[in-house]
Amino acid sequence: MSDDYQPIDCAIYSGYELAILHRTLLRVHWRDADGQDHVATLRPRDLRTESSKEEFLIAEQLDGEPLKLRLDRIVSANALHPEPAG
């Protein structure tokens, strides 16, 4: 797996922004740095760009465990439903 960051499509980035704004749970499939596949339901919290120009989704698993996923390693992300306010 390449370590060079590949920017993602703006429409996909906007979808993550909307999921954060609307508190929408996401079912996310991603590959880690070792090429291992993972699938989990996540609470997206923020998007972050680091000094290396890599972009990340900051999220939590349903048990509260924090995750930082590099956007170009996300294979798919499907909206489930918004979380109740409160």
Buried (B, 14 or more C-beta within 10 A) or exposed (E): EEEEBEEBEEEEBEBBEEBBEEBBBBEBEBBEEEEEEEEBEBBBBEBEEEEEEBBBBBBEEEEEEEBEBBBBBBEEBEBEEEEEEE
